[in-house]
Amino acid sequence: MFPLPATLTHREATATLKALQPAFAGAAGESVRLDASALRDFDTSAVAVLLECRRLAHQAGRRLEIDGLPAPLLELARLYGVDGLLGDDTSAAARTDGA
């Protein structure tokens, strides 16, 4: 499992993606799992980073799984119409939380 930082805004987006790239190149198995539970301060760049992670996983022939996605971030993704691209498990978990 690969943790996301507590802050993921435009300022941290490039460095975060660079830090996560080895996860997609070297991950064994069918999926790459990210831990988003530490995310507290984020903007739309966090959504962009997660979508790029999804693209990288797909390119490597793997699934992307995101654990602990904060409901406000999922709502932001929903606002832009891309929540379904962040994974079925993530969307189902947010619905059970009342989001």
N, C-alpha and C positions, 0 to 999 in steps of 0.2 A: 504494500500500500504506500502511496506517495502523497505526502501531506501538502496542502495548499497553505500559503502564508495567511496570517491574520489580516493583512492589508493587501488588497489586489485592486489597484486603481490604474489609471493610464500610466502613471509613473513606474509602477512595478511590473507591468504586463510583459514587456520584452524580456526582462530578467527572469521572470517566473517561467515563461515558455522555454527559455534557454535551459533553465534548471530541470525542467520536466522532460525535455527531449530524450535523454538517455533511458527514461522509463519506457518509452515506446520502442526504442531500438533494441533494448535488452530484455524486455519483459517476456517471461516464459508463460506458456499457456494461452488460453483464448481471450483473456481480458486484461486490461490495465485498470487498476483500481486507484482512484483518487480519494483522499480524505479532505472534505471541504468543511469539516466541523469547526476549524479554527477561524474561518472567515468571519470577520466582524465589520471591516471597513472596505467597501467595494463600490464600483460604479459599473457602467456598461462594459468597460474593458474586461471585467471578470467574465461576463457572458462571452465576449469575443475569445478570451483565452480558453474557456471550456469548449467552445465550438472548434477552435483550432486543435485542441487535444482530441476531440472526437474525430477530426479529419486525420490526424496523425495515427490514431489507433486504427482507423479504417484502412489507411494506407499500409499499415503493417499487418493487416489481416486479423486484427483483434477487436474486441468490444471494449467500449469505455464504460466503466461503472463508477459512479460518483456517490460516495457515502457522506452523510451529514450535510447535505446542501441546505443552507439556511433558507427558510421560507421566503424572506424578502428578495433573495437572489432569484429564486424560482419565479416569483411574481414579476420581477424585472424581465426575465426571459419570456414569460407569458405575454407581457406587454408588447414585446417585439415579435411575438409569434414563433419563437424558436424553442419553447419549453419541451416540445416533443422530441427535439434533437438531442436533448441532454440525457435521454435514456428513459425507458419505460419504468424501471424500478424507482428512479428519482421522482417521476411524476406521481406514481402511486403513493409513495411515502408522503409526499406533500399533501395529497388529497386526504390521507388519513389524519393528518395534523390539522385539518380544517382550512387549509389554504385554498 
